[in-house]
Amino acid sequence: MTPKPSAPSSARRHRGWRAAGALALAAVLGLAFWGYRSPEMQIHWENLAALCGF
């Protein structure tokens, strides 16, 4: 069987969307973690332990 002529461009387009999605996810997670640098947004371990039932 011979591959379709549109198969390489389709795979390339799929890879491009996957790369764009990974970049967007990294940007969102980076901004979220950067927000935790402010004093009012820092994690307090006693609150986290209380949420877990300890």
BELRA-V931786 format. One line per field, one symbol per residue. ss: DSSP state (@ for helix, = for strand, . for the rest). phi: phi as a letter, one per 20 degrees, with the letter a starting at -180 (. if undefined). burial: I if it has 9 or more other ideal C-beta (glycine too) atoms within 8 Angstrom, else O. A space follows every 10 residues. Layout:
ss: ???
phi: ???
burial: ???
This chain:
ss: ......@@@@ @@@@@@@@@@ @@@@@@@@@@ @@@@@...@@ @...@@@@@@ @@..
phi: .dfffeffff ffffffffff ffffffffff ffffffffff dffdffffff fene
burial: OOOOOOOOOO OOOOOOOOOO OOOOOOOOOO OOOOOIOOOO OOOOOOOIOO OOOO
